[in-house]
Amino acid sequence: MFGSERFIEVGIASVVAALILAAVVNYYLARRAERHNPPKGRFVDVDGLSIHYVDHGSGEAVVLLHGNGSMIQDFECSGLIEAASQKYRVVVFDRPGFGHTQRPRNTIWSAQKQADLLYRALVQIGIPRATVLGHSWGASVAVALALSHPRFVGSLVLVSGYYYPTFRADIPLLSGPAIPVIGDVISYTVAPIISRLIWPLLLRRIFAPAPVPEKFALFPKEMVLRPAQLRASAEETALMIPGAFTLQWRYRDLTMPVVIIVGEDDRLVEATQSARLHRGVRQSTFISVANTGHMVQQTATARVLEAIDGAVQLAGYQPEDRERRSSI
């Protein structure tokens, strides 16, 4: 009996030691990632929260909102910021918890909460009106922003969004780091290790059927694998279905032109989500890109830029013209 108890004690001690070692290593790797990828933009303070953003170009304002787990560098390495800033003033945020923007733990960072925060940031940096593009989870933030501040949003570009609640078996598996207390242990110990192991599989899934483009090598993977960002990503995963359930009843209240673009073969979020939204929003334009997956901004950057051009033009229409519905 004594031997078995001793064996259990040694086993528990070994597990605890391994977890502590993993936490120390992951903390070091996170700090190193931040040193190697310092902020490239500016910070705007809203209610004590410093929000990191980049601001390029001049002209009509275009705001880009990244998806879950991502950051400014997604739009940067895709080439979309550089291309769009030749025509427009392009503002791109690190949303709360991603990149170099913190995510206070005393707030549930729903799409609506983020929309209100970013609206105040945009007003503070001098943007009176904008075309707003949201990719994936960022599309929900863009919709919430448009519903709450319709005079501010001249038009919307929604890319690869999740708009209606569905059963998803992957959500419980990916939401572990969001669980209070236990989630912190997971985030700082096993989550970064598992995420490194599945990173190639994740990339293949989000880009398929297109290959991962060479330019995506510039995206800072190590920033994504930081414990704090993994926790933020898990929180947004857990909010996907309830967020879509809440917003689905309000899409008909959108008053501005909406351009919806999706990869026809998206394996992360079914393209039927975007097609359904198009049917529900009268003044929407629908663009389906063949042989393309979830990362449309990376693999079909020119098509996304065309969608932005169309949305900016539509934003200047009179209200009676906004009832027009078209399909590309």
Backbone bond lengths (Angstrom), bond angles and torsions (degrees), N, CA, C in turn:
res aa  C-N    CA-C-N  psi(-1)  N-CA   C-N-CA  omega(-1)  CA-C   N-CA-C  phi
1 M - - - 1.468 - - 1.528 110.61 -
2 F 1.363 114.61 -45.20 1.457 119.43 -179.42 1.529 110.40 -60.65
3 G 1.326 116.67 -39.98 1.457 120.58 -178.65 1.518 112.10 -64.31
4 S 1.332 117.21 -40.93 1.463 120.34 -179.07 1.524 110.86 -68.80
5 E 1.345 116.90 -38.56 1.466 119.87 177.73 1.523 110.42 -64.56
6 R 1.333 115.55 -40.58 1.458 119.75 178.75 1.526 110.89 -63.59
7 F 1.322 115.30 -39.49 1.469 120.92 178.94 1.532 110.36 -62.05
8 I 1.332 117.21 -42.36 1.463 121.53 179.69 1.523 110.20 -65.00
9 E 1.341 115.93 -43.55 1.461 119.67 179.58 1.522 111.46 -60.98
10 V 1.319 116.19 -43.24 1.466 120.44 179.20 1.526 110.08 -64.80
11 G 1.324 115.73 -39.71 1.462 119.84 179.21 1.522 111.82 -62.97
12 I 1.333 116.86 -45.13 1.468 121.19 179.38 1.517 110.47 -63.70
13 A 1.329 115.56 -43.43 1.465 119.84 179.51 1.521 111.07 -61.87
14 S 1.326 116.61 -38.63 1.468 120.78 179.47 1.520 111.27 -66.15
15 V 1.329 116.55 -41.22 1.469 120.71 179.12 1.520 110.37 -64.58
16 V 1.344 116.14 -45.00 1.463 120.18 179.41 1.522 110.45 -61.67
17 A 1.319 116.63 -43.25 1.468 120.59 179.45 1.523 110.92 -62.69
18 A 1.331 116.51 -40.94 1.466 120.61 179.73 1.526 110.48 -65.21
19 L 1.339 117.00 -39.85 1.459 120.69 179.26 1.529 111.09 -66.35
20 I 1.333 115.80 -40.80 1.469 119.50 178.72 1.526 110.08 -64.20
21 L 1.318 116.37 -42.81 1.464 120.31 178.54 1.525 110.63 -62.60
22 A 1.341 116.62 -43.42 1.461 120.32 178.96 1.527 111.09 -61.95
23 A 1.342 116.46 -40.40 1.464 120.46 -179.98 1.526 111.00 -63.97
24 V 1.337 116.19 -41.93 1.470 120.45 179.67 1.527 110.15 -63.95
25 V 1.327 116.57 -45.88 1.467 120.66 -179.53 1.528 110.50 -64.11
26 N 1.326 117.92 -43.34 1.465 120.97 -179.17 1.527 111.65 -66.80
27 Y 1.322 116.59 -35.89 1.462 120.03 175.76 1.525 110.47 -63.59
28 Y 1.329 116.15 -44.11 1.464 120.52 179.03 1.529 110.55 -62.30
29 L 1.320 117.28 -44.76 1.464 120.91 -178.88 1.534 111.18 -64.52
30 A 1.328 116.50 -35.79 1.466 120.11 178.49 1.525 110.95 -66.18
31 R 1.323 116.74 -45.19 1.472 119.76 179.21 1.533 110.23 -64.92
32 R 1.327 117.24 -37.53 1.461 119.96 178.17 1.523 111.01 -65.41
33 A 1.332 116.52 -40.27 1.464 120.28 178.19 1.521 111.08 -60.52
34 E 1.322 116.96 -40.35 1.465 120.88 179.68 1.529 111.70 -69.01
35 R 1.338 116.82 -35.12 1.462 119.39 176.78 1.525 111.25 -67.50
36 H 1.311 116.13 -38.58 1.466 120.46 -178.88 1.529 112.70 -78.74
37 N 1.314 116.57 -16.14 1.475 121.09 -179.66 1.526 109.78 -130.35
38 P 1.319 117.10 66.90 1.473 120.15 -177.30 1.518 111.01 -68.80
39 P 1.324 117.83 162.56 1.469 120.91 178.34 1.524 111.03 -57.85
40 K 1.330 116.52 134.52 1.458 121.47 179.17 1.527 112.12 -101.93
41 G 1.315 116.08 -10.52 1.453 119.46 -175.35 1.512 112.84 -113.98
42 R 1.318 114.89 -141.70 1.456 122.73 -178.30 1.525 108.73 -120.46
43 F 1.344 114.69 174.36 1.459 120.35 176.36 1.526 108.74 -125.18
44 V 1.324 115.39 140.24 1.452 121.10 173.39 1.522 106.67 -121.71
45 D 1.321 116.50 134.74 1.462 121.67 -176.67 1.523 110.13 -96.19
46 V 1.327 116.18 122.58 1.465 122.25 176.50 1.519 107.76 -126.73
47 D 1.330 116.35 112.25 1.463 122.02 -179.98 1.527 112.40 53.42
48 G 1.332 115.76 39.94 1.450 120.21 177.33 1.506 115.39 85.14
49 L 1.327 117.97 -3.75 1.460 121.81 178.80 1.526 109.11 -101.35
50 S 1.329 117.08 122.40 1.458 121.88 178.35 1.525 109.49 -85.92
51 I 1.316 115.57 118.71 1.460 121.58 -176.81 1.520 108.90 -107.11
52 H 1.323 116.38 124.70 1.456 122.33 -178.60 1.528 109.83 -85.73
53 Y 1.324 116.18 134.78 1.463 120.44 178.97 1.517 110.14 -151.56
54 V 1.328 115.51 159.27 1.458 121.52 171.23 1.520 107.53 -116.64
55 D 1.328 115.53 151.58 1.464 122.11 -173.88 1.526 107.31 -140.63
56 H 1.342 116.57 108.78 1.459 120.96 -176.14 1.529 110.76 -128.36
57 G 1.328 115.40 150.71 1.460 120.80 173.30 1.508 113.10 80.46
58 S 1.333 114.84 -172.99 1.460 121.63 -179.99 1.525 108.91 -148.49
59 G 1.314 115.38 166.02 1.464 120.78 -179.15 1.510 111.36 108.56
60 E 1.344 116.19 -153.00 1.460 121.17 177.56 1.529 109.96 -58.05
61 A 1.327 116.42 137.37 1.464 120.17 -176.82 1.525 111.69 -79.72
62 V 1.328 115.44 135.73 1.463 123.06 173.56 1.525 107.38 -127.05
63 V 1.313 116.63 123.92 1.468 122.43 -178.92 1.521 108.68 -106.93
64 L 1.330 117.08 131.55 1.460 122.61 -179.84 1.524 109.86 -112.94
65 L 1.333 116.64 127.73 1.466 122.69 -179.59 1.526 109.09 -118.49
66 H 1.325 116.98 118.67 1.457 121.70 -174.90 1.522 112.12 -77.43
67 G 1.316 114.83 170.13 1.453 121.33 -178.74 1.517 113.36 -87.29
68 N 1.335 115.78 -175.02 1.449 122.44 -178.94 1.527 110.32 -66.08
69 G 1.336 115.95 135.01 1.452 120.91 177.82 1.509 114.44 80.88
70 S 1.307 117.67 -2.06 1.457 120.97 -173.50 1.524 111.13 -106.23
71 M 1.339 116.32 -161.62 1.466 121.71 -177.88 1.517 108.46 -172.03
72 I 1.301 116.36 -177.46 1.461 122.14 -177.42 1.525 111.82 -51.00
73 Q 1.323 117.26 -39.28 1.464 120.90 -173.11 1.520 113.54 -62.31
74 D 1.328 118.39 -19.22 1.462 119.83 175.35 1.529 109.72 -61.36
75 F 1.332 116.03 -52.83 1.461 119.81 178.80 1.531 111.28 -68.14
76 E 1.318 116.33 -28.31 1.462 120.00 -178.80 1.527 110.79 -69.71
77 C 1.343 116.85 -53.54 1.459 118.85 -176.51 1.527 112.19 -72.07
78 S 1.318 117.99 -20.11 1.467 120.16 175.89 1.516 111.72 -68.87
79 G 1.329 116.38 -22.94 1.454 121.04 -175.94 1.511 113.42 92.29
80 L 1.350 117.14 -1.43 1.459 120.35 -175.93 1.529 111.61 -69.03
81 I 1.330 117.82 -39.54 1.466 119.93 -180.00 1.522 110.17 -62.48
82 E 1.319 116.26 -47.90 1.463 120.15 -178.42 1.524 111.15 -61.73
83 A 1.340 116.58 -44.24 1.467 119.82 -177.83 1.526 111.45 -67.98
84 A 1.329 116.97 -44.93 1.462 120.32 -176.83 1.522 111.93 -69.78
85 S 1.329 116.73 -32.36 1.466 119.56 -177.54 1.530 112.53 -72.77
86 Q 1.337 117.82 -8.36 1.463 120.21 172.27 1.525 111.14 -70.89
87 K 1.346 116.06 -20.78 1.463 121.18 -176.74 1.521 113.09 -117.81
88 Y 1.331 116.90 -29.09 1.452 120.94 -168.75 1.532 110.98 -132.17
89 R 1.329 114.88 166.80 1.454 120.67 167.20 1.528 106.81 -85.55
90 V 1.302 116.69 114.37 1.465 122.01 -173.29 1.529 109.49 -107.40
91 V 1.320 115.60 121.63 1.461 122.43 178.53 1.526 108.22 -116.51
92 V 1.327 115.86 126.69 1.467 120.93 -178.56 1.519 108.75 -128.73
93 F 1.323 116.13 129.42 1.464 121.93 -179.44 1.520 111.68 -103.65
94 D 1.335 116.11 148.68 1.459 121.14 155.25 1.526 105.54 -82.33
95 R 1.324 117.81 113.35 1.462 119.15 179.24 1.530 110.02 -67.68
96 P 1.345 118.08 162.19 1.469 120.76 -176.02 1.531 113.39 -52.66
97 G 1.325 114.98 125.25 1.452 121.23 178.19 1.509 114.16 96.50
98 F 1.321 117.22 -6.86 1.455 120.86 -175.83 1.528 111.00 -121.75
99 G 1.329 115.66 150.27 1.455 118.86 -179.52 1.518 110.80 60.94
100 H 1.334 115.70 -121.88 1.467 120.66 -177.45 1.536 112.38 -112.97
101 T 1.323 117.24 22.40 1.463 121.04 173.98 1.525 108.76 -107.38
102 Q 1.312 116.55 127.68 1.455 120.54 -179.05 1.533 110.70 -76.03
103 R 1.336 114.67 167.96 1.464 121.61 -177.57 1.534 107.70 -134.96
104 P 1.334 117.97 88.30 1.472 120.22 -178.72 1.521 112.19 -52.68
105 R 1.310 115.79 140.31 1.461 121.28 -173.91 1.521 112.78 -80.24
106 N 1.333 118.29 -11.01 1.462 120.35 -177.15 1.525 112.38 -88.16
107 T 1.334 117.71 13.18 1.459 122.22 -177.54 1.518 110.29 -132.21
108 I 1.331 115.74 139.92 1.468 120.33 169.58 1.523 106.32 -88.12
109 W 1.333 116.87 111.62 1.461 121.11 -170.96 1.526 110.98 -86.99
110 S 1.322 114.21 68.95 1.452 120.76 175.44 1.520 110.04 -68.29
111 A 1.322 116.69 169.01 1.465 120.58 176.33 1.526 110.37 -58.91
112 Q 1.327 117.26 -39.33 1.462 120.58 -179.62 1.522 111.41 -66.44
113 K 1.327 116.88 -42.70 1.466 120.26 179.62 1.524 110.58 -62.69
114 Q 1.322 116.65 -41.99 1.461 119.62 178.62 1.523 111.31 -68.01
115 A 1.322 117.04 -38.28 1.466 120.73 179.15 1.524 110.91 -60.74
116 D 1.332 116.72 -44.30 1.464 120.21 179.94 1.530 110.87 -64.84
117 L 1.334 116.92 -40.50 1.456 121.28 178.91 1.528 110.67 -63.12
118 L 1.330 117.11 -48.25 1.460 120.60 -176.31 1.521 111.59 -70.38
119 Y 1.326 116.95 -30.58 1.464 118.87 175.17 1.525 110.81 -60.76
120 R 1.337 115.72 -46.16 1.466 119.07 179.21 1.524 111.34 -64.77
121 A 1.336 116.66 -34.83 1.464 119.82 176.81 1.523 110.76 -65.63
122 L 1.324 117.28 -41.79 1.466 121.37 -178.79 1.530 111.30 -65.98
123 V 1.312 116.04 -41.81 1.467 119.58 177.24 1.522 109.83 -62.33
124 Q 1.324 116.25 -40.45 1.459 121.25 -176.87 1.531 111.72 -66.17
125 I 1.338 117.21 -33.71 1.466 118.91 -179.00 1.533 111.95 -91.52
126 G 1.332 116.27 6.24 1.449 119.83 170.53 1.509 116.13 90.92
127 I 1.332 117.75 32.56 1.471 121.55 175.96 1.523 107.76 -103.03
128 P 1.346 118.92 109.94 1.461 120.46 -177.89 1.528 113.75 -82.91
129 R 1.332 116.70 -24.74 1.470 121.76 -175.53 1.522 107.49 -164.62
130 A 1.318 117.07 145.54 1.463 118.00 -174.78 1.521 111.60 -153.64
131 T 1.321 114.49 155.91 1.460 121.91 161.77 1.516 106.19 -86.69
132 V 1.322 117.14 129.20 1.468 121.26 -174.51 1.517 109.83 -114.85
133 L 1.323 115.70 124.20 1.465 122.10 176.08 1.516 109.10 -108.46
134 G 1.318 116.13 131.90 1.453 121.03 175.31 1.511 110.01 -126.86
135 H 1.339 116.10 132.66 1.459 120.75 177.03 1.523 109.88 -106.31
136 S 1.331 116.78 130.25 1.460 123.20 175.26 1.532 110.59 56.98
137 W 1.336 119.58 -118.21 1.468 120.64 179.28 1.526 110.46 -62.29
138 G 1.317 116.49 -30.34 1.456 120.47 176.69 1.510 112.92 -63.95
139 A 1.340 117.50 -23.90 1.465 120.54 176.64 1.524 110.32 -65.02
140 S 1.326 117.16 -37.09 1.465 120.62 177.54 1.520 110.87 -65.60
141 V 1.338 116.65 -39.42 1.461 120.43 177.03 1.528 109.74 -64.58
142 A 1.333 116.70 -41.51 1.464 120.71 179.29 1.524 111.33 -62.16
143 V 1.332 117.17 -42.15 1.468 121.02 178.65 1.528 110.19 -64.24
144 A 1.326 117.00 -45.35 1.466 120.58 179.16 1.522 110.81 -60.89
145 L 1.324 117.11 -38.91 1.460 121.69 177.85 1.522 110.87 -63.61
146 A 1.325 116.08 -43.05 1.460 120.49 -179.38 1.528 112.14 -67.23
147 L 1.323 116.87 -36.95 1.469 120.24 -179.85 1.524 111.60 -71.33
148 S 1.330 116.64 -37.09 1.459 120.15 -177.27 1.526 112.61 -82.98
149 H 1.325 116.65 -28.26 1.466 120.64 -175.15 1.531 109.79 -135.35
150 P 1.324 116.81 63.98 1.475 120.18 -173.94 1.523 113.77 -63.29
151 R 1.314 118.45 -27.86 1.467 119.88 178.46 1.530 110.97 -72.11
152 F 1.315 116.82 -25.23 1.459 120.43 -179.34 1.530 111.36 -79.61
153 V 1.326 117.08 -38.64 1.471 121.21 -175.13 1.526 109.34 -90.05
154 G 1.329 115.88 107.73 1.458 120.01 179.63 1.511 112.41 -73.01
155 S 1.331 116.78 -34.67 1.463 122.31 177.54 1.513 108.74 -162.34
156 L 1.316 115.28 162.40 1.459 122.36 -178.59 1.526 110.45 -119.69
157 V 1.339 116.23 144.16 1.461 122.56 166.88 1.520 106.33 -123.81
158 L 1.315 117.07 114.81 1.462 122.14 -175.73 1.524 108.92 -110.93
159 V 1.332 115.65 119.23 1.459 122.02 -172.39 1.529 109.90 -116.43
160 S 1.331 116.15 119.12 1.474 121.87 172.69 1.520 112.99 54.06
161 G 1.319 117.74 41.77 1.455 121.17 -176.09 1.516 114.52 -83.36
162 Y 1.336 114.50 163.30 1.472 123.34 174.70 1.523 105.99 -112.49
163 Y 1.336 117.33 109.61 1.459 120.86 -167.46 1.526 114.23 -114.22
164 Y 1.335 118.01 -20.34 1.467 121.08 -175.65 1.526 109.53 -131.86
165 P 1.329 117.21 138.17 1.468 119.79 -176.62 1.526 112.00 -65.76
166 T 1.316 115.49 136.64 1.458 122.51 177.05 1.523 108.18 -140.52
167 F 1.320 116.19 165.26 1.469 119.57 173.52 1.520 108.63 -75.85
168 R 1.337 116.35 127.83 1.461 121.43 178.56 1.525 108.57 -135.73
169 A 1.331 115.70 113.09 1.463 120.51 -178.59 1.520 112.41 -70.21
170 D 1.344 116.97 -20.18 1.458 119.46 -176.64 1.524 113.18 -77.06
171 I 1.330 117.38 -19.81 1.465 119.44 -174.64 1.528 112.59 -64.44
172 P 1.349 120.39 -47.83 1.473 118.45 177.44 1.527 112.73 -60.28
173 L 1.323 117.27 -35.17 1.458 120.82 -178.54 1.522 112.12 -68.11
174 L 1.335 116.18 -34.19 1.462 120.76 -174.75 1.528 113.29 -95.29
175 S 1.319 117.27 -5.28 1.468 120.54 -175.82 1.522 113.75 -95.29
176 G 1.326 117.98 0.04 1.464 121.40 -176.15 1.519 114.76 -51.52
177 P 1.345 118.75 -48.06 1.466 118.92 -178.70 1.524 114.78 -63.42
178 A 1.329 118.11 -10.33 1.466 120.70 179.00 1.521 112.61 -85.35
179 I 1.330 118.24 -11.36 1.463 121.46 -178.77 1.531 109.07 -69.69
180 P 1.337 118.14 130.36 1.472 119.70 179.84 1.526 112.35 -54.84
181 V 1.301 116.92 140.54 1.468 127.16 178.05 1.534 111.32 65.75
182 I 1.328 116.95 -64.38 1.468 119.46 179.64 1.524 109.92 -59.50
183 G 1.334 115.64 -38.62 1.455 120.25 -179.84 1.517 112.49 -62.34
184 D 1.334 117.04 -35.21 1.458 120.11 177.53 1.524 111.07 -63.91
185 V 1.326 115.31 -42.40 1.467 119.43 177.84 1.522 109.99 -62.07
186 I 1.333 116.27 -45.87 1.467 120.14 179.39 1.523 111.35 -61.74
187 S 1.344 116.54 -44.43 1.466 121.73 -175.97 1.515 112.21 -61.42
188 Y 1.330 115.70 -38.53 1.459 119.56 -174.16 1.524 113.89 -93.05
189 T 1.324 117.09 -4.48 1.466 118.46 -177.02 1.528 112.05 -122.19
190 V 1.331 117.09 -79.06 1.465 119.37 -170.85 1.534 113.71 -86.30
191 A 1.347 118.08 -27.96 1.468 119.83 -175.50 1.527 113.02 -59.94
192 P 1.342 119.82 -45.87 1.469 118.55 177.94 1.530 112.91 -62.36
193 I 1.321 116.64 -35.72 1.465 120.28 179.89 1.520 110.30 -66.82
194 I 1.330 115.87 -49.14 1.469 119.86 179.40 1.522 110.64 -61.72
195 S 1.343 116.08 -41.24 1.465 120.11 -178.51 1.520 111.74 -62.89
196 R 1.334 117.21 -37.68 1.465 119.97 176.63 1.523 110.95 -64.28
197 L 1.328 116.09 -39.40 1.459 119.96 -178.06 1.529 112.13 -67.88
198 I 1.342 116.69 -37.87 1.464 119.31 -175.81 1.533 112.69 -94.18
199 W 1.342 117.79 -0.73 1.469 120.95 -177.47 1.535 113.07 -52.11
200 P 1.335 119.60 -48.89 1.479 118.73 178.73 1.527 113.13 -60.15
201 L 1.335 116.57 -38.94 1.463 120.11 178.74 1.520 110.97 -66.62
202 L 1.337 116.34 -39.73 1.463 120.70 178.95 1.523 110.55 -62.53
203 L 1.324 116.86 -44.91 1.467 119.95 179.59 1.516 111.02 -61.02
204 R 1.317 116.81 -43.57 1.474 118.93 -179.92 1.528 110.80 -61.47
205 R 1.333 116.18 -37.28 1.461 119.27 -178.65 1.525 112.09 -69.97
206 I 1.325 117.59 -43.67 1.466 118.73 -174.87 1.527 112.45 -77.52
207 F 1.348 117.00 -22.99 1.459 119.22 179.02 1.527 112.82 -94.78
208 A 1.323 118.16 -26.32 1.464 121.82 -175.29 1.534 110.96 -54.62
209 P 1.332 116.14 144.66 1.472 129.30 7.26 1.521 114.23 -84.16
210 A 1.342 118.23 -2.87 1.457 120.57 177.74 1.526 109.62 -76.92
211 P 1.317 117.72 151.00 1.468 119.69 174.60 1.522 110.64 -72.27
212 V 1.315 116.12 160.01 1.456 120.26 175.16 1.530 107.92 -69.26
213 P 1.334 118.89 120.59 1.475 119.66 -176.83 1.521 111.85 -69.51
214 E 1.328 115.55 150.68 1.464 120.18 -179.33 1.525 111.81 -59.21
215 K 1.323 117.25 -33.79 1.466 120.28 -177.40 1.525 112.37 -62.89
216 F 1.352 116.89 -21.97 1.461 119.58 -178.80 1.525 111.26 -70.62
217 A 1.326 117.56 -12.10 1.464 120.09 175.97 1.524 111.26 -62.72
218 L 1.337 117.02 -19.68 1.465 120.96 178.27 1.520 112.65 -79.25
219 F 1.324 117.06 -10.64 1.460 120.60 178.87 1.528 108.85 -72.74
220 P 1.350 118.34 129.41 1.476 121.03 -173.74 1.528 113.09 -79.15
221 K 1.324 116.24 88.26 1.468 121.93 -178.25 1.519 111.66 -54.96
222 E 1.330 117.48 -39.74 1.465 120.40 -175.33 1.529 112.01 -63.37
223 M 1.325 117.20 -27.14 1.467 119.49 176.14 1.530 110.53 -68.09
224 V 1.315 115.96 -36.05 1.466 120.82 179.67 1.513 110.99 -66.80
225 L 1.345 117.06 -32.80 1.454 121.97 -173.18 1.520 113.79 -87.16
226 R 1.329 117.44 6.51 1.466 120.21 174.62 1.529 110.04 -67.14
227 P 1.313 118.60 141.97 1.471 120.39 -179.10 1.524 114.06 -53.60
228 A 1.329 117.46 -43.50 1.466 119.84 -177.47 1.523 111.50 -65.03
229 Q 1.338 117.13 -37.78 1.456 118.90 179.86 1.529 111.34 -74.38
230 L 1.316 117.48 -34.05 1.466 119.87 175.27 1.526 110.64 -63.01
231 R 1.328 116.48 -38.54 1.465 119.67 177.45 1.528 110.50 -65.47
232 A 1.339 117.06 -44.23 1.457 120.77 178.51 1.527 111.01 -59.81
233 S 1.314 116.19 -41.40 1.459 120.76 178.80 1.527 111.47 -64.26
234 A 1.338 115.99 -40.69 1.464 120.11 178.30 1.527 111.17 -64.22
235 E 1.335 116.44 -38.83 1.463 120.24 178.14 1.532 110.86 -62.44
236 E 1.318 116.18 -42.22 1.465 118.72 -179.58 1.528 111.04 -70.09
237 T 1.317 116.71 -33.30 1.463 119.68 174.65 1.531 110.16 -62.07
238 A 1.334 116.64 -44.03 1.466 120.74 -179.87 1.525 111.89 -65.11
239 L 1.338 117.15 -27.19 1.466 121.44 -178.61 1.530 113.47 -88.05
240 M 1.330 117.48 -4.72 1.470 120.22 -174.86 1.524 112.96 -56.44
241 I 1.327 116.09 -57.32 1.466 119.88 -173.98 1.526 111.39 -68.83
242 P 1.350 120.00 -49.83 1.468 118.12 178.07 1.525 112.50 -61.61
243 G 1.340 117.64 -33.79 1.454 120.06 178.32 1.519 112.08 -65.40
244 A 1.339 116.08 -43.71 1.455 120.06 177.96 1.528 111.03 -66.15
245 F 1.330 116.58 -37.82 1.467 120.23 178.52 1.522 111.12 -60.65
246 T 1.340 116.28 -40.29 1.464 120.58 -179.01 1.518 112.00 -70.94
247 L 1.324 116.96 -43.17 1.466 120.38 -174.39 1.527 113.59 -77.41
248 Q 1.331 118.45 -26.04 1.459 120.33 -171.05 1.530 113.42 -58.57
249 W 1.315 117.52 -26.70 1.459 120.42 -178.15 1.532 111.98 -81.77
250 R 1.316 117.47 -7.84 1.465 120.85 -172.44 1.528 113.92 -110.04
251 Y 1.320 117.56 -4.79 1.462 118.77 -176.74 1.526 111.77 -60.00
252 R 1.313 117.00 -32.81 1.472 120.25 -179.40 1.529 111.67 -66.21
253 D 1.346 116.82 -15.12 1.466 120.21 -179.90 1.526 113.00 -86.05
254 L 1.321 117.56 -5.19 1.458 119.93 176.32 1.527 109.36 -65.25
255 T 1.308 117.02 131.52 1.468 121.14 -175.50 1.524 113.10 -111.21
256 M 1.317 117.43 -16.76 1.454 120.93 -176.40 1.530 111.03 -91.92
257 P 1.334 118.15 163.75 1.470 119.61 175.22 1.523 111.25 -60.48
258 V 1.319 115.90 141.10 1.460 121.73 -178.74 1.529 108.49 -128.19
259 V 1.315 116.18 124.63 1.460 121.48 174.32 1.530 107.14 -108.22
260 I 1.323 116.44 121.49 1.464 122.68 -177.21 1.514 107.99 -110.08
261 I 1.325 116.30 123.25 1.463 120.51 -179.48 1.522 109.25 -128.02
262 V 1.324 115.75 138.12 1.461 120.25 -174.50 1.520 109.25 -148.82
263 G 1.333 115.52 149.93 1.451 120.68 170.44 1.522 109.07 -77.83
264 E 1.305 116.58 126.78 1.472 121.28 -175.48 1.526 112.13 -58.15
265 D 1.326 117.01 -30.09 1.468 121.18 -175.16 1.528 112.43 -111.93
266 D 1.325 116.89 30.70 1.468 122.49 179.59 1.524 110.20 -56.37
267 R 1.329 117.03 122.68 1.462 121.90 -179.01 1.527 112.82 -101.55
268 L 1.322 116.54 -2.13 1.460 120.37 177.93 1.525 110.90 -97.88
269 V 1.329 116.20 -46.71 1.464 122.61 176.01 1.527 107.03 -128.99
270 E 1.315 116.30 122.24 1.459 119.89 -175.19 1.524 111.54 -57.42
271 A 1.344 116.34 137.38 1.464 121.41 178.85 1.524 111.61 -62.76
272 T 1.334 116.93 -20.56 1.465 120.25 178.33 1.528 111.37 -63.02
273 Q 1.328 117.61 -23.94 1.467 120.49 176.37 1.529 109.80 -60.91
274 S 1.320 116.40 -47.02 1.465 120.59 -178.93 1.526 111.33 -68.86
275 A 1.333 116.54 -38.42 1.461 119.72 178.84 1.527 110.85 -64.02
276 R 1.317 116.56 -38.86 1.471 120.47 178.27 1.519 110.98 -65.99
277 L 1.329 116.64 -40.34 1.459 119.53 178.42 1.529 110.34 -62.87
278 H 1.313 116.78 -39.87 1.466 120.80 178.42 1.522 111.03 -59.22
279 R 1.321 115.98 -41.05 1.474 119.34 179.14 1.523 110.98 -66.97
280 G 1.332 117.42 -28.68 1.455 120.49 -176.37 1.513 115.17 -89.71
281 V 1.342 117.42 -12.83 1.464 121.40 -179.48 1.521 108.10 -114.99
282 R 1.311 116.47 108.78 1.462 121.10 -170.83 1.520 112.88 -59.14
283 Q 1.319 117.03 -41.48 1.460 120.69 -172.83 1.532 111.61 -93.58
284 S 1.332 116.57 36.46 1.464 120.23 -176.81 1.525 111.83 -106.02
285 T 1.316 113.70 152.44 1.455 123.52 172.36 1.519 107.44 -114.46
286 F 1.327 117.09 137.10 1.456 121.33 -174.40 1.524 110.26 -117.19
287 I 1.328 116.51 127.24 1.460 122.49 179.20 1.521 108.09 -125.12
288 S 1.320 116.52 119.12 1.458 121.97 177.14 1.529 107.86 -112.53
289 V 1.325 116.61 122.17 1.461 121.70 -175.51 1.525 109.19 -99.94
290 A 1.320 116.85 118.90 1.461 121.69 -177.31 1.527 111.79 -69.50
291 N 1.329 115.13 151.98 1.471 122.29 176.19 1.528 112.57 57.05
292 T 1.306 115.81 33.60 1.463 121.65 -176.63 1.517 109.55 -134.41
293 G 1.337 116.23 145.97 1.451 121.42 -179.75 1.513 112.97 -105.98
294 H 1.320 115.50 -142.82 1.459 121.12 -171.63 1.526 112.89 -71.26
295 M 1.322 117.55 -30.70 1.466 121.63 -172.97 1.532 110.94 -92.29
296 V 1.308 115.86 59.66 1.462 121.08 -176.41 1.521 111.37 -58.79
297 Q 1.324 117.14 -38.38 1.465 120.23 -177.88 1.520 112.08 -64.49
298 Q 1.319 117.35 -20.86 1.457 121.67 178.86 1.526 111.96 -91.73
299 T 1.326 116.74 -43.95 1.468 120.47 -171.99 1.525 113.30 -96.93
300 A 1.318 117.40 -13.08 1.474 121.16 177.22 1.524 108.51 -138.92
301 T 1.323 115.27 51.70 1.466 121.58 -174.17 1.524 111.72 -57.83
302 A 1.331 117.33 -40.83 1.468 120.66 -178.97 1.524 111.21 -62.99
303 R 1.340 117.23 -36.50 1.464 120.06 178.87 1.530 110.84 -68.30
304 V 1.330 116.46 -36.75 1.462 119.74 178.02 1.525 110.02 -67.72
305 L 1.321 117.02 -39.41 1.462 120.03 176.95 1.531 110.55 -63.78
306 E 1.317 117.55 -38.58 1.466 120.72 175.71 1.531 110.63 -62.87
307 A 1.339 115.99 -37.75 1.469 119.87 177.97 1.526 110.42 -64.61
308 I 1.327 116.47 -39.79 1.465 120.27 177.03 1.524 109.89 -63.48
309 D 1.331 117.10 -45.77 1.466 120.94 178.67 1.525 110.63 -55.99
310 G 1.329 115.60 -46.68 1.465 119.63 179.99 1.512 112.16 -63.24
311 A 1.333 116.67 -40.14 1.460 120.47 -178.90 1.524 111.09 -67.35
312 V 1.332 117.11 -40.36 1.462 120.43 178.71 1.521 110.19 -62.94
313 Q 1.323 116.78 -41.83 1.466 120.43 178.18 1.532 111.02 -64.24
314 L 1.314 116.46 -43.73 1.463 120.26 179.43 1.523 111.97 -64.35
315 A 1.323 117.22 -30.09 1.460 120.58 -178.99 1.515 111.90 -63.74
316 G 1.330 117.78 -20.75 1.456 120.84 179.74 1.502 113.93 -90.10
317 Y 1.347 117.22 -0.04 1.461 120.81 -178.46 1.523 111.46 -72.87
318 Q 1.283 115.89 157.54 1.458 121.57 173.37 1.528 109.21 -75.65
319 P 1.331 118.63 158.78 1.461 121.54 -176.86 1.522 113.47 -53.65
320 E 1.357 117.95 -38.46 1.454 118.61 -177.61 1.524 111.83 -68.33
321 D 1.349 116.02 -26.32 1.455 119.56 179.09 1.518 111.75 -76.77
322 R 1.340 116.41 -19.58 1.459 119.88 -176.13 1.526 112.49 -74.15
323 E 1.308 116.98 -7.69 1.457 119.12 178.19 1.522 111.42 -79.93
324 R 1.362 115.23 -7.21 1.447 119.20 -178.72 1.534 110.19 -63.89
325 R 1.313 115.56 138.38 1.459 119.79 176.61 1.516 108.31 -124.49
326 S 1.311 116.67 130.48 1.458 119.50 -178.38 1.515 110.41 -137.44
327 S 1.305 116.23 167.19 1.453 121.43 177.44 1.522 108.71 -139.83
328 I 1.306 115.22 132.03 1.458 120.72 179.56 1.518 109.03 -105.77
